[in-house]
Amino acid sequence: MSDEFEIEVKRFYVPNEFTIECPKCGGDVCVPNGYLSYPTANVVFDYTPYCGSEWKDENGEWTGCDHEWKIKARLNLSFELIEDE
Ligand SMILES: [Zn+2]
């Protein structure tokens, strides 16, 4: 495992994401949703997913979940030299 270090990038887009279930409404939430801001690599950190799911209630009015919670995540990053074969 590489040492932790701060990445001085305002919008760091990661190449993969996960779909997790909102604990309040059961809707799908993408993590990370877009990018990480100034992440620290190779260390476990708190990530705050946000659920913006919307649906019509029994009166036909739009209502939203608007829920945040905390999960653990880690951005693994290291530099590697590749020998010519
Ligand atoms: Zn939700």
PDB file of the backbone (N, CA, C, O) and the ligand in Angstrom, with CONECT records:
HET     ZN  A 101       1
ATOM      1  N   MET A   1       0.842  -1.200   0.000  1.00  0.00           N
ATOM      2  CA  MET A   1       0.000   0.000   0.000  1.00  0.00           C
ATOM      3  C   MET A   1       0.874   1.246   0.000  1.00  0.00           C
ATOM      4  O   MET A   1       1.844   1.338   0.752  1.00  0.00           O
ATOM      5  N   SER A   2       0.521   2.196  -0.847  1.00  0.00           N
ATOM      6  CA  SER A   2       1.280   3.435  -0.936  1.00  0.00           C
ATOM      7  C   SER A   2       0.933   4.364   0.222  1.00  0.00           C
ATOM      8  O   SER A   2      -0.111   4.227   0.859  1.00  0.00           O
ATOM      9  N   ASP A   3       1.841   5.323   0.482  1.00  0.00           N
ATOM     10  CA  ASP A   3       1.593   6.314   1.524  1.00  0.00           C
ATOM     11  C   ASP A   3       0.455   7.234   1.103  1.00  0.00           C
ATOM     12  O   ASP A   3       0.173   7.404  -0.083  1.00  0.00           O
ATOM     13  N   GLU A   4      -0.190   7.822   2.104  1.00  0.00           N
ATOM     14  CA  GLU A   4      -1.253   8.759   1.776  1.00  0.00           C
ATOM     15  C   GLU A   4      -0.662  10.076   1.308  1.00  0.00           C
ATOM     16  O   GLU A   4       0.407  10.484   1.763  1.00  0.00           O
ATOM     17  N   PHE A   5      -1.355  10.735   0.403  1.00  0.00           N
ATOM     18  CA  PHE A   5      -0.921  12.049  -0.048  1.00  0.00           C
ATOM     19  C   PHE A   5      -2.112  12.821  -0.610  1.00  0.00           C
ATOM     20  O   PHE A   5      -3.055  12.241  -1.149  1.00  0.00           O
ATOM     21  N   GLU A   6      -2.043  14.129  -0.472  1.00  0.00           N
ATOM     22  CA  GLU A   6      -3.127  14.984  -0.948  1.00  0.00           C
ATOM     23  C   GLU A   6      -2.972  15.228  -2.442  1.00  0.00           C
ATOM     24  O   GLU A   6      -1.864  15.429  -2.939  1.00  0.00           O
ATOM     25  N   ILE A   7      -4.088  15.208  -3.146  1.00  0.00           N
ATOM     26  CA  ILE A   7      -4.102  15.484  -4.581  1.00  0.00           C
ATOM     27  C   ILE A   7      -4.655  16.886  -4.774  1.00  0.00           C
ATOM     28  O   ILE A   7      -5.814  17.163  -4.463  1.00  0.00           O
ATOM     29  N   GLU A   8      -3.801  17.770  -5.296  1.00  0.00           N
ATOM     30  CA  GLU A   8      -4.177  19.183  -5.416  1.00  0.00           C
ATOM     31  C   GLU A   8      -5.002  19.409  -6.675  1.00  0.00           C
ATOM     32  O   GLU A   8      -4.626  20.186  -7.553  1.00  0.00           O
ATOM     33  N   VAL A   9      -6.129  18.719  -6.746  1.00  0.00           N
ATOM     34  CA  VAL A   9      -6.998  18.816  -7.910  1.00  0.00           C
ATOM     35  C   VAL A   9      -8.418  19.083  -7.426  1.00  0.00           C
ATOM     36  O   VAL A   9      -8.971  18.343  -6.613  1.00  0.00           O
ATOM     37  N   LYS A  10      -8.993  20.173  -7.955  1.00  0.00           N
ATOM     38  CA  LYS A  10     -10.341  20.558  -7.522  1.00  0.00           C
ATOM     39  C   LYS A  10     -11.378  19.524  -7.921  1.00  0.00           C
ATOM     40  O   LYS A  10     -12.275  19.199  -7.144  1.00  0.00           O
ATOM     41  N   ARG A  11     -11.247  18.999  -9.159  1.00  0.00           N
ATOM     42  CA  ARG A  11     -12.198  18.001  -9.622  1.00  0.00           C
ATOM     43  C   ARG A  11     -11.448  16.783 -10.111  1.00  0.00           C
ATOM     44  O   ARG A  11     -10.966  16.752 -11.243  1.00  0.00           O
ATOM     45  N   PHE A  12     -11.351  15.784  -9.262  1.00  0.00           N
ATOM     46  CA  PHE A  12     -10.648  14.550  -9.600  1.00  0.00           C
ATOM     47  C   PHE A  12     -11.687  13.487  -9.959  1.00  0.00           C
ATOM     48  O   PHE A  12     -12.382  12.962  -9.089  1.00  0.00           O
ATOM     49  N   TYR A  13     -11.781  13.179 -11.266  1.00  0.00           N
ATOM     50  CA  TYR A  13     -12.760  12.190 -11.727  1.00  0.00           C
ATOM     51  C   TYR A  13     -12.159  10.794 -11.594  1.00  0.00           C
ATOM     52  O   TYR A  13     -11.059  10.535 -12.083  1.00  0.00           O
ATOM     53  N   VAL A  14     -12.874   9.914 -10.943  1.00  0.00           N
ATOM     54  CA  VAL A  14     -12.388   8.545 -10.776  1.00  0.00           C
ATOM     55  C   VAL A  14     -12.962   7.674 -11.897  1.00  0.00           C
ATOM     56  O   VAL A  14     -14.045   7.958 -12.409  1.00  0.00           O
ATOM     57  N   PRO A  15     -12.234   6.604 -12.282  1.00  0.00           N
ATOM     58  CA  PRO A  15     -12.631   5.813 -13.447  1.00  0.00           C
ATOM     59  C   PRO A  15     -13.727   4.791 -13.176  1.00  0.00           C
ATOM     60  O   PRO A  15     -14.164   4.100 -14.097  1.00  0.00           O
ATOM     61  N   ASN A  16     -14.173   4.683 -11.949  1.00  0.00           N
ATOM     62  CA  ASN A  16     -15.250   3.726 -11.669  1.00  0.00           C
ATOM     63  C   ASN A  16     -16.179   4.309 -10.615  1.00  0.00           C
ATOM     64  O   ASN A  16     -15.810   5.221  -9.875  1.00  0.00           O
ATOM     65  N   GLU A  17     -17.383   3.770 -10.561  1.00  0.00           N
ATOM     66  CA  GLU A  17     -18.309   4.198  -9.520  1.00  0.00           C
ATOM     67  C   GLU A  17     -19.168   3.015  -9.107  1.00  0.00           C
ATOM     68  O   GLU A  17     -19.220   1.988  -9.784  1.00  0.00           O
ATOM     69  N   PHE A  18     -19.832   3.189  -7.986  1.00  0.00           N
ATOM     70  CA  PHE A  18     -20.688   2.143  -7.441  1.00  0.00           C
ATOM     71  C   PHE A  18     -22.117   2.659  -7.354  1.00  0.00           C
ATOM     72  O   PHE A  18     -22.352   3.858  -7.203  1.00  0.00           O
ATOM     73  N   THR A  19     -23.059   1.740  -7.449  1.00  0.00           N
ATOM     74  CA  THR A  19     -24.453   2.074  -7.178  1.00  0.00           C
ATOM     75  C   THR A  19     -24.816   1.455  -5.838  1.00  0.00           C
ATOM     76  O   THR A  19     -24.774   0.236  -5.673  1.00  0.00           O
ATOM     77  N   ILE A  20     -25.176   2.313  -4.875  1.00  0.00           N
ATOM     78  CA  ILE A  20     -25.545   1.822  -3.553  1.00  0.00           C
ATOM     79  C   ILE A  20     -26.991   2.208  -3.269  1.00  0.00           C
ATOM     80  O   ILE A  20     -27.582   3.033  -3.965  1.00  0.00           O
ATOM     81  N   GLU A  21     -27.543   1.590  -2.231  1.00  0.00           N
ATOM     82  CA  GLU A  21     -28.947   1.786  -1.909  1.00  0.00           C
ATOM     83  C   GLU A  21     -29.100   2.838  -0.830  1.00  0.00           C
ATOM     84  O   GLU A  21     -28.416   2.784   0.192  1.00  0.00           O
ATOM     85  N   CYS A  22     -29.986   3.790  -1.043  1.00  0.00           N
ATOM     86  CA  CYS A  22     -30.281   4.801  -0.039  1.00  0.00           C
ATOM     87  C   CYS A  22     -30.951   4.132   1.161  1.00  0.00           C
ATOM     88  O   CYS A  22     -31.938   3.417   0.989  1.00  0.00           O
ATOM     89  N   PRO A  23     -30.432   4.349   2.378  1.00  0.00           N
ATOM     90  CA  PRO A  23     -31.024   3.693   3.559  1.00  0.00           C
ATOM     91  C   PRO A  23     -32.385   4.260   3.938  1.00  0.00           C
ATOM     92  O   PRO A  23     -33.106   3.659   4.735  1.00  0.00           O
ATOM     93  N   LYS A  24     -32.743   5.409   3.377  1.00  0.00           N
ATOM     94  CA  LYS A  24     -34.034   6.012   3.729  1.00  0.00           C
ATOM     95  C   LYS A  24     -35.161   5.555   2.797  1.00  0.00           C
ATOM     96  O   LYS A  24     -36.236   5.167   3.254  1.00  0.00           O
ATOM     97  N   CYS A  25     -34.898   5.607   1.466  1.00  0.00           N
ATOM     98  CA  CYS A  25     -35.981   5.320   0.516  1.00  0.00           C
ATOM     99  C   CYS A  25     -35.716   4.082  -0.329  1.00  0.00           C
ATOM    100  O   CYS A  25     -36.619   3.606  -1.018  1.00  0.00           O
ATOM    101  N   GLY A  26     -34.493   3.548  -0.292  1.00  0.00           N
ATOM    102  CA  GLY A  26     -34.178   2.364  -1.083  1.00  0.00           C
ATOM    103  C   GLY A  26     -33.811   2.664  -2.522  1.00  0.00           C
ATOM    104  O   GLY A  26     -33.603   1.743  -3.312  1.00  0.00           O
ATOM    105  N   GLY A  27     -33.728   3.939  -2.874  1.00  0.00           N
ATOM    106  CA  GLY A  27     -33.376   4.316  -4.241  1.00  0.00           C
ATOM    107  C   GLY A  27     -31.902   4.104  -4.532  1.00  0.00           C
ATOM    108  O   GLY A  27     -31.097   3.940  -3.615  1.00  0.00           O
ATOM    109  N   ASP A  28     -31.549   4.107  -5.818  1.00  0.00           N
ATOM    110  CA  ASP A  28     -30.161   3.936  -6.235  1.00  0.00           C
ATOM    111  C   ASP A  28     -29.418   5.267  -6.186  1.00  0.00           C
ATOM    112  O   ASP A  28     -29.928   6.297  -6.627  1.00  0.00           O
ATOM    113  N   VAL A  29     -28.195   5.226  -5.636  1.00  0.00           N
ATOM    114  CA  VAL A  29     -27.343   6.416  -5.550  1.00  0.00           C
ATOM    115  C   VAL A  29     -25.971   6.052  -6.105  1.00  0.00           C
ATOM    116  O   VAL A  29     -25.396   5.038  -5.710  1.00  0.00           O
ATOM    117  N   CYS A  30     -25.436   6.871  -7.020  1.00  0.00           N
ATOM    118  CA  CYS A  30     -24.107   6.638  -7.586  1.00  0.00           C
ATOM    119  C   CYS A  30     -23.039   7.237  -6.682  1.00  0.00           C
ATOM    120  O   CYS A  30     -23.168   8.367  -6.213  1.00  0.00           O
ATOM    121  N   VAL A  31     -21.980   6.462  -6.444  1.00  0.00           N
ATOM    122  CA  VAL A  31     -20.870   6.910  -5.606  1.00  0.00           C
ATOM    123  C   VAL A  31     -19.559   6.627  -6.318  1.00  0.00           C
ATOM    124  O   VAL A  31     -19.350   5.477  -6.707  1.00  0.00           O
ATOM    125  N   PRO A  32     -18.654   7.585  -6.520  1.00  0.00           N
ATOM    126  CA  PRO A  32     -18.931   9.005  -6.305  1.00  0.00           C
ATOM    127  C   PRO A  32     -19.771   9.533  -7.448  1.00  0.00           C
ATOM    128  O   PRO A  32     -19.681   9.045  -8.575  1.00  0.00           O
ATOM    129  N   ASN A  33     -20.564  10.504  -7.165  1.00  0.00           N
ATOM    130  CA  ASN A  33     -21.435  11.068  -8.197  1.00  0.00           C
ATOM    131  C   ASN A  33     -20.670  12.184  -8.896  1.00  0.00           C
ATOM    132  O   ASN A  33     -20.839  13.359  -8.570  1.00  0.00           O
ATOM    133  N   GLY A  34     -19.819  11.809  -9.870  1.00  0.00           N
ATOM    134  CA  GLY A  34     -19.031  12.779 -10.609  1.00  0.00           C
ATOM    135  C   GLY A  34     -17.577  12.766 -10.205  1.00  0.00           C
ATOM    136  O   GLY A  34     -16.786  12.010 -10.769  1.00  0.00           O
ATOM    137  N   TYR A  35     -17.205  13.589  -9.236  1.00  0.00           N
ATOM    138  CA  TYR A  35     -15.779  13.734  -8.926  1.00  0.00           C
ATOM    139  C   TYR A  35     -15.556  13.884  -7.424  1.00  0.00           C
ATOM    140  O   TYR A  35     -16.488  14.086  -6.647  1.00  0.00           O
ATOM    141  N   LEU A  36     -14.263  13.776  -7.043  1.00  0.00           N
ATOM    142  CA  LEU A  36     -13.842  14.042  -5.670  1.00  0.00           C
ATOM    143  C   LEU A  36     -13.070  15.356  -5.674  1.00  0.00           C
ATOM    144  O   LEU A  36     -12.274  15.601  -6.580  1.00  0.00           O
ATOM    145  N   SER A  37     -13.295  16.199  -4.676  1.00  0.00           N
ATOM    146  CA  SER A  37     -12.591  17.477  -4.575  1.00  0.00           C
ATOM    147  C   SER A  37     -11.409  17.352  -3.621  1.00  0.00           C
ATOM    148  O   SER A  37     -11.569  16.964  -2.464  1.00  0.00           O
ATOM    149  N   TYR A  38     -10.221  17.685  -4.119  1.00  0.00           N
ATOM    150  CA  TYR A  38      -8.999  17.648  -3.316  1.00  0.00           C
ATOM    151  C   TYR A  38      -8.931  16.391  -2.446  1.00  0.00           C
ATOM    152  O   TYR A  38      -8.795  16.487  -1.226  1.00  0.00           O
ATOM    153  N   PRO A  39      -9.024  15.221  -3.065  1.00  0.00           N
ATOM    154  CA  PRO A  39      -9.014  13.995  -2.257  1.00  0.00           C
ATOM    155  C   PRO A  39      -7.624  13.688  -1.709  1.00  0.00           C
ATOM    156  O   PRO A  39      -6.615  14.123  -2.263  1.00  0.00           O
ATOM    157  N   THR A  40      -7.589  12.943  -0.630  1.00  0.00           N
ATOM    158  CA  THR A  40      -6.346  12.372  -0.128  1.00  0.00           C
ATOM    159  C   THR A  40      -6.337  10.896  -0.519  1.00  0.00           C
ATOM    160  O   THR A  40      -7.257  10.146  -0.194  1.00  0.00           O
ATOM    161  N   ALA A  41      -5.277  10.497  -1.224  1.00  0.00           N
ATOM    162  CA  ALA A  41      -5.200   9.124  -1.728  1.00  0.00           C
ATOM    163  C   ALA A  41      -4.681   8.171  -0.672  1.00  0.00           C
ATOM    164  O   ALA A  41      -3.937   8.557   0.230  1.00  0.00           O
ATOM    165  N   ASN A  42      -5.084   6.926  -0.799  1.00  0.00           N
ATOM    166  CA  ASN A  42      -4.545   5.802  -0.026  1.00  0.00           C
ATOM    167  C   ASN A  42      -4.842   5.875   1.463  1.00  0.00           C
ATOM    168  O   ASN A  42      -4.075   5.369   2.283  1.00  0.00           O
ATOM    169  N   VAL A  43      -5.940   6.496   1.804  1.00  0.00           N
ATOM    170  CA  VAL A  43      -6.361   6.535   3.199  1.00  0.00           C
ATOM    171  C   VAL A  43      -7.891   6.460   3.232  1.00  0.00           C
ATOM    172  O   VAL A  43      -8.567   7.006   2.360  1.00  0.00           O
ATOM    173  N   VAL A  44      -8.418   5.788   4.237  1.00  0.00           N
ATOM    174  CA  VAL A  44      -9.873   5.686   4.369  1.00  0.00           C
ATOM    175  C   VAL A  44     -10.437   7.039   4.804  1.00  0.00           C
ATOM    176  O   VAL A  44      -9.929   7.662   5.737  1.00  0.00           O
ATOM    177  N   PHE A  45     -11.478   7.477   4.127  1.00  0.00           N
ATOM    178  CA  PHE A  45     -12.101   8.746   4.493  1.00  0.00           C
ATOM    179  C   PHE A  45     -13.621   8.597   4.490  1.00  0.00           C
ATOM    180  O   PHE A  45     -14.170   7.637   3.950  1.00  0.00           O
ATOM    181  N   ASP A  46     -14.286   9.578   5.111  1.00  0.00           N
ATOM    182  CA  ASP A  46     -15.746   9.608   5.114  1.00  0.00           C
ATOM    183  C   ASP A  46     -16.242  10.225   3.813  1.00  0.00           C
ATOM    184  O   ASP A  46     -15.818  11.314   3.426  1.00  0.00           O
ATOM    185  N   TYR A  47     -17.133   9.523   3.153  1.00  0.00           N
ATOM    186  CA  TYR A  47     -17.779  10.073   1.969  1.00  0.00           C
ATOM    187  C   TYR A  47     -19.255  10.234   2.299  1.00  0.00           C
ATOM    188  O   TYR A  47     -19.850   9.394   2.975  1.00  0.00           O
ATOM    189  N   THR A  48     -19.839  11.329   1.810  1.00  0.00           N
ATOM    190  CA  THR A  48     -21.241  11.622   2.110  1.00  0.00           C
ATOM    191  C   THR A  48     -22.071  11.513   0.838  1.00  0.00           C
ATOM    192  O   THR A  48     -22.148  12.469   0.067  1.00  0.00           O
ATOM    193  N   PRO A  49     -22.697  10.351   0.610  1.00  0.00           N
ATOM    194  CA  PRO A  49     -23.591  10.243  -0.541  1.00  0.00           C
ATOM    195  C   PRO A  49     -24.829  11.111  -0.321  1.00  0.00           C
ATOM    196  O   PRO A  49     -25.219  11.399   0.811  1.00  0.00           O
ATOM    197  N   TYR A  50     -25.430  11.514  -1.430  1.00  0.00           N
ATOM    198  CA  TYR A  50     -26.670  12.281  -1.359  1.00  0.00           C
ATOM    199  C   TYR A  50     -27.722  11.613  -2.244  1.00  0.00           C
ATOM    200  O   TYR A  50     -27.447  11.276  -3.396  1.00  0.00           O
ATOM    201  N   CYS A  51     -28.909  11.427  -1.708  1.00  0.00           N
ATOM    202  CA  CYS A  51     -30.014  10.854  -2.471  1.00  0.00           C
ATOM    203  C   CYS A  51     -31.004  11.954  -2.826  1.00  0.00           C
ATOM    204  O   CYS A  51     -31.614  12.567  -1.950  1.00  0.00           O
ATOM    205  N   GLY A  52     -31.150  12.189  -4.110  1.00  0.00           N
ATOM    206  CA  GLY A  52     -32.105  13.191  -4.581  1.00  0.00           C
ATOM    207  C   GLY A  52     -33.293  12.555  -5.288  1.00  0.00           C
ATOM    208  O   GLY A  52     -33.931  13.182  -6.135  1.00  0.00           O
ATOM    209  N   SER A  53     -33.591  11.291  -4.931  1.00  0.00           N
ATOM    210  CA  SER A  53     -34.718  10.605  -5.578  1.00  0.00           C
ATOM    211  C   SER A  53     -36.018  11.374  -5.359  1.00  0.00           C
ATOM    212  O   SER A  53     -36.256  11.933  -4.288  1.00  0.00           O
ATOM    213  N   GLU A  54     -36.847  11.389  -6.389  1.00  0.00           N
ATOM    214  CA  GLU A  54     -38.150  12.057  -6.296  1.00  0.00           C
ATOM    215  C   GLU A  54     -39.244  11.112  -6.753  1.00  0.00           C
ATOM    216  O   GLU A  54     -39.020  10.275  -7.627  1.00  0.00           O
ATOM    217  N   TRP A  55     -40.399  11.237  -6.181  1.00  0.00           N
ATOM    218  CA  TRP A  55     -41.548  10.420  -6.579  1.00  0.00           C
ATOM    219  C   TRP A  55     -42.817  11.179  -6.222  1.00  0.00           C
ATOM    220  O   TRP A  55     -42.789  12.157  -5.476  1.00  0.00           O
ATOM    221  N   LYS A  56     -43.932  10.703  -6.774  1.00  0.00           N
ATOM    222  CA  LYS A  56     -45.222  11.312  -6.458  1.00  0.00           C
ATOM    223  C   LYS A  56     -45.834  10.624  -5.238  1.00  0.00           C
ATOM    224  O   LYS A  56     -45.895   9.396  -5.164  1.00  0.00           O
ATOM    225  N   ASP A  57     -46.279  11.431  -4.295  1.00  0.00           N
ATOM    226  CA  ASP A  57     -46.884  10.845  -3.103  1.00  0.00           C
ATOM    227  C   ASP A  57     -48.343  10.460  -3.378  1.00  0.00           C
ATOM    228  O   ASP A  57     -48.808  10.544  -4.515  1.00  0.00           O
ATOM    229  N   GLU A  58     -49.053  10.039  -2.338  1.00  0.00           N
ATOM    230  CA  GLU A  58     -50.426   9.544  -2.532  1.00  0.00           C
ATOM    231  C   GLU A  58     -51.376  10.632  -3.041  1.00  0.00           C
ATOM    232  O   GLU A  58     -52.446  10.322  -3.564  1.00  0.00           O
ATOM    233  N   ASN A  59     -50.990  11.909  -2.889  1.00  0.00           N
ATOM    234  CA  ASN A  59     -51.816  13.010  -3.391  1.00  0.00           C
ATOM    235  C   ASN A  59     -51.394  13.469  -4.784  1.00  0.00           C
ATOM    236  O   ASN A  59     -51.932  14.436  -5.323  1.00  0.00           O
ATOM    237  N   GLY A  60     -50.417  12.754  -5.360  1.00  0.00           N
ATOM    238  CA  GLY A  60     -49.945  13.119  -6.689  1.00  0.00           C
ATOM    239  C   GLY A  60     -48.952  14.264  -6.698  1.00  0.00           C
ATOM    240  O   GLY A  60     -48.607  14.778  -7.762  1.00  0.00           O
ATOM    241  N   GLU A  61     -48.485  14.673  -5.513  1.00  0.00           N
ATOM    242  CA  GLU A  61     -47.507  15.755  -5.416  1.00  0.00           C
ATOM    243  C   GLU A  61     -46.100  15.165  -5.459  1.00  0.00           C
ATOM    244  O   GLU A  61     -45.836  14.101  -4.899  1.00  0.00           O
ATOM    245  N   TRP A  62     -45.191  15.894  -6.147  1.00  0.00           N
ATOM    246  CA  TRP A  62     -43.798  15.439  -6.161  1.00  0.00           C
ATOM    247  C   TRP A  62     -43.175  15.642  -4.790  1.00  0.00           C
ATOM    248  O   TRP A  62     -43.309  16.709  -4.190  1.00  0.00           O
ATOM    249  N   THR A  63     -42.506  14.634  -4.304  1.00  0.00           N
ATOM    250  CA  THR A  63     -41.785  14.747  -3.047  1.00  0.00           C
ATOM    251  C   THR A  63     -40.405  14.137  -3.235  1.00  0.00           C
ATOM    252  O   THR A  63     -40.203  13.307  -4.120  1.00  0.00           O
ATOM    253  N   GLY A  64     -39.461  14.549  -2.405  1.00  0.00           N
ATOM    254  CA  GLY A  64     -38.091  14.092  -2.590  1.00  0.00           C
ATOM    255  C   GLY A  64     -37.523  13.446  -1.342  1.00  0.00           C
ATOM    256  O   GLY A  64     -38.000  13.676  -0.231  1.00  0.00           O
ATOM    257  N   CYS A  65     -36.504  12.640  -1.541  1.00  0.00           N
ATOM    258  CA  CYS A  65     -35.863  11.961  -0.410  1.00  0.00           C
ATOM    259  C   CYS A  65     -34.942  12.939   0.319  1.00  0.00           C
ATOM    260  O   CYS A  65     -35.052  13.100   1.535  1.00  0.00           O
ATOM    261  N   ASP A  66     -34.034  13.594  -0.413  1.00  0.00           N
ATOM    262  CA  ASP A  66     -33.172  14.630   0.164  1.00  0.00           C
ATOM    263  C   ASP A  66     -32.437  14.119   1.404  1.00  0.00           C
ATOM    264  O   ASP A  66     -32.497  14.732   2.470  1.00  0.00           O
ATOM    265  N   HIS A  67     -31.748  12.997   1.253  1.00  0.00           N
ATOM    266  CA  HIS A  67     -31.107  12.351   2.402  1.00  0.00           C
ATOM    267  C   HIS A  67     -29.591  12.244   2.188  1.00  0.00           C
ATOM    268  O   HIS A  67     -29.129  11.918   1.095  1.00  0.00           O
ATOM    269  N   GLU A  68     -28.830  12.524   3.246  1.00  0.00           N
ATOM    270  CA  GLU A  68     -27.379  12.343   3.262  1.00  0.00           C
ATOM    271  C   GLU A  68     -27.004  11.380   4.366  1.00  0.00           C
ATOM    272  O   GLU A  68     -27.654  11.339   5.410  1.00  0.00           O
ATOM    273  N   TRP A  69     -25.953  10.604   4.138  1.00  0.00           N
ATOM    274  CA  TRP A  69     -25.430   9.752   5.191  1.00  0.00           C
ATOM    275  C   TRP A  69     -23.960   9.533   4.921  1.00  0.00           C
ATOM    276  O   TRP A  69     -23.452   9.975   3.890  1.00  0.00           O
ATOM    277  N   LYS A  70     -23.257   8.853   5.830  1.00  0.00           N
ATOM    278  CA  LYS A  70     -21.817   8.689   5.697  1.00  0.00           C
ATOM    279  C   LYS A  70     -21.441   7.241   5.425  1.00  0.00           C
ATOM    280  O   LYS A  70     -21.983   6.310   6.020  1.00  0.00           O
ATOM    281  N   ILE A  71     -20.480   7.079   4.493  1.00  0.00           N
ATOM    282  CA  ILE A  71     -19.898   5.768   4.238  1.00  0.00           C
ATOM    283  C   ILE A  71     -18.377   5.924   4.238  1.00  0.00           C
ATOM    284  O   ILE A  71     -17.865   7.042   4.172  1.00  0.00           O
ATOM    285  N   LYS A  72     -17.660   4.809   4.310  1.00  0.00           N
ATOM    286  CA  LYS A  72     -16.206   4.819   4.232  1.00  0.00           C
ATOM    287  C   LYS A  72     -15.762   4.513   2.809  1.00  0.00           C
ATOM    288  O   LYS A  72     -16.346   3.664   2.135  1.00  0.00           O
ATOM    289  N   ALA A  73     -14.727   5.208   2.359  1.00  0.00           N
ATOM    290  CA  ALA A  73     -14.208   4.980   1.009  1.00  0.00           C
ATOM    291  C   ALA A  73     -12.699   5.201   1.027  1.00  0.00           C
ATOM    292  O   ALA A  73     -12.153   5.763   1.976  1.00  0.00           O
ATOM    293  N   ARG A  74     -12.040   4.755  -0.028  1.00  0.00           N
ATOM    294  CA  ARG A  74     -10.595   4.990  -0.167  1.00  0.00           C
ATOM    295  C   ARG A  74     -10.259   5.093  -1.645  1.00  0.00           C
ATOM    296  O   ARG A  74     -10.719   4.291  -2.457  1.00  0.00           O
ATOM    297  N   LEU A  75      -9.461   6.077  -1.978  1.00  0.00           N
ATOM    298  CA  LEU A  75      -8.942   6.252  -3.335  1.00  0.00           C
ATOM    299  C   LEU A  75      -7.527   5.684  -3.357  1.00  0.00           C
ATOM    300  O   LEU A  75      -6.619   6.245  -2.744  1.00  0.00           O
ATOM    301  N   ASN A  76      -7.343   4.568  -4.065  1.00  0.00           N
ATOM    302  CA  ASN A  76      -6.035   3.923  -4.133  1.00  0.00           C
ATOM    303  C   ASN A  76      -5.290   4.407  -5.366  1.00  0.00           C
ATOM    304  O   ASN A  76      -5.781   4.288  -6.489  1.00  0.00           O
ATOM    305  N   LEU A  77      -4.096   4.956  -5.147  1.00  0.00           N
ATOM    306  CA  LEU A  77      -3.354   5.519  -6.265  1.00  0.00           C
ATOM    307  C   LEU A  77      -1.857   5.370  -6.037  1.00  0.00           C
ATOM    308  O   LEU A  77      -1.350   5.666  -4.955  1.00  0.00           O
ATOM    309  N   SER A  78      -1.155   4.909  -7.069  1.00  0.00           N
ATOM    310  CA  SER A  78       0.303   4.826  -6.982  1.00  0.00           C
ATOM    311  C   SER A  78       0.897   4.900  -8.388  1.00  0.00           C
ATOM    312  O   SER A  78       0.222   4.630  -9.382  1.00  0.00           O
ATOM    313  N   PHE A  79       2.164   5.269  -8.445  1.00  0.00           N
ATOM    314  CA  PHE A  79       2.904   5.353  -9.702  1.00  0.00           C
ATOM    315  C   PHE A  79       3.747   4.108  -9.849  1.00  0.00           C
ATOM    316  O   PHE A  79       4.316   3.627  -8.869  1.00  0.00           O
ATOM    317  N   GLU A  80       3.836   3.580 -11.052  1.00  0.00           N
ATOM    318  CA  GLU A  80       4.530   2.325 -11.251  1.00  0.00           C
ATOM    319  C   GLU A  80       5.379   2.409 -12.513  1.00  0.00           C
ATOM    320  O   GLU A  80       4.915   2.902 -13.541  1.00  0.00           O
ATOM    321  N   LEU A  81       6.613   1.934 -12.443  1.00  0.00           N
ATOM    322  CA  LEU A  81       7.456   1.841 -13.631  1.00  0.00           C
ATOM    323  C   LEU A  81       7.296   0.452 -14.247  1.00  0.00           C
ATOM    324  O   LEU A  81       7.275  -0.562 -13.549  1.00  0.00           O
ATOM    325  N   ILE A  82       7.186   0.439 -15.559  1.00  0.00           N
ATOM    326  CA  ILE A  82       7.022  -0.816 -16.279  1.00  0.00           C
ATOM    327  C   ILE A  82       8.280  -1.084 -17.111  1.00  0.00           C
ATOM    328  O   ILE A  82       8.652  -0.262 -17.949  1.00  0.00           O
ATOM    329  N   GLU A  83       8.920  -2.202 -16.890  1.00  0.00           N
ATOM    330  CA  GLU A  83      10.101  -2.553 -17.654  1.00  0.00           C
ATOM    331  C   GLU A  83       9.698  -2.976 -19.073  1.00  0.00           C
ATOM    332  O   GLU A  83       8.668  -3.617 -19.282  1.00  0.00           O
ATOM    333  N   ASP A  84      10.552  -2.591 -20.048  1.00  0.00           N
ATOM    334  CA  ASP A  84      10.302  -3.087 -21.406  1.00  0.00           C
ATOM    335  C   ASP A  84      10.428  -4.603 -21.432  1.00  0.00           C
ATOM    336  O   ASP A  84      11.284  -5.192 -20.772  1.00  0.00           O
ATOM    337  N   GLU A  85       9.554  -5.210 -22.210  1.00  0.00           N
ATOM    338  CA  GLU A  85       9.623  -6.677 -22.289  1.00  0.00           C
ATOM    339  C   GLU A  85      10.284  -7.120 -23.580  1.00  0.00           C
ATOM    340  O   GLU A  85      10.428  -8.319 -23.820  1.00  0.00           O
TER     341      GLU A  85
HETATM  342 ZN    ZN A 101     -33.334   8.193  -0.760  1.00  0.00          ZN2+
END
